[in-house]
């Protein structure tokens, strides 16, 4: 019983530390161009 409680507390502490770490050092956004394929029908002659 005591081992289970310690394990749960350690996991909660690791999750909280990870949340604080991500809050302090957020990941950089990716600078990637968005490429969308347009349907060919739009540019077809009528």
N, C-alpha and C positions, 0 to 999 in steps of 0.2 A: 504493500500500500504506500509506504513512504517513498520507495523507489519510483513508483508511478507518478507520484505528486512532484518529485524533484525533476523527473523527465519532462513533465508537462510544463513546469515553470521554466526550465531551460529552453524548451522550444518556443514558449511565448516570449521570453527575453530575446532570443535570436530574431524572432519575427519583428519585435519592436525595434531592435537595433537596426535591422535591415530597412524598416520604414523610415527611421530617423536618418539613416545614411542616404537613402534615395531623396529624402526631403532636403538635405543639406547639399548634396551633389547630384542634381537631376541629370539624366542623360541628355546629350546634345541632340537636337533634332537633325534628321538626315536631310541633307541638301541635294535631293535627287529630283530631277525634272519628271513631271507627270506626263506620260505619253498615252494618248487615247487614240484608238483607231476609230476613224469615222466611217460610216457606211458609204459604200461606193455609189449608191443610188443618189445621194445628195448632189454629186458632182457630174452625174450623167446628163448628157444633153436631152432636152425634152422634145 
